[in-house]
């Protein structure tokens, strides 16, 4: 699942909870789903951060090689 899709789904769940559109029985399942979506978003963000850091490290290495 892509980050944007997960966030859209999470926002929909939170809106339904906030507007009290769901029964108490459904609430527990929705909270579990929201938790899973948050974990997925966190994983995506951490992977993106790692990728950016690796790219910056490569760029720094290439820059240092050109200076020497």
C-alpha positions in Angstrom: 0.0 0.0 0.0 1.3 3.4 -0.9 1.7 6.1 1.7 -1.0 8.4 0.3 -3.6 5.7 0.1 -2.9 4.6 3.7 -3.2 8.2 4.9 -6.4 8.7 3.0 -7.9 5.5 4.6 -6.6 6.5 8.0 -8.2 10.0 7.7 -11.5 8.4 6.7 -11.4 6.2 9.8 -10.5 9.1 12.1 -13.3 11.2 10.6 -15.9 8.4 11.2 -14.7 8.0 14.8 -14.7 11.8 15.3 -18.2 12.2 13.9 -19.4 9.1 15.9 -20.5 7.4 12.7 -19.8 3.9 13.9 -21.1 1.6 16.5 -19.1 0.7 19.6 -18.6 -2.8 18.3 -17.1 -1.5 15.1 -14.8 0.9 17.0 -12.3 -1.7 18.2 -11.8 -3.1 14.7 -11.4 0.4 13.2 -8.8 1.3 15.9 -6.9 -1.9 15.0 -7.0 -1.0 11.3 -5.9 2.5 12.1 -3.0 1.2 14.1 -1.9 -1.1 11.2 -2.1 1.8 8.8 0.0 4.0 11.1 2.6 1.2 11.3 2.6 0.9 7.5 3.0 4.7 7.1 5.9 4.7 9.6 7.6 1.8 7.7 7.3 3.7 4.4 8.7 6.9 5.9 11.6 5.1 7.5 12.4 3.3 4.2 12.3 6.7 2.4 14.5 8.3 5.0 17.0 5.4 4.7 17.0 5.7 0.9 17.6 9.5 1.0 20.4 9.1 3.6 22.1 6.5 1.3 21.8 8.7 -1.7 23.3 11.7 0.2 26.1 9.5 1.5 26.9 8.4 -2.1 26.7 12.0 -3.2 29.1 13.1 -0.5 31.5 10.3 -1.5 31.4 11.2 -5.1 32.0 14.9 -4.2 34.9 14.0 -2.0 36.5 11.9 -4.8 36.2 14.8 -7.2 37.9 17.1 -4.7 40.9 14.8 -4.2 
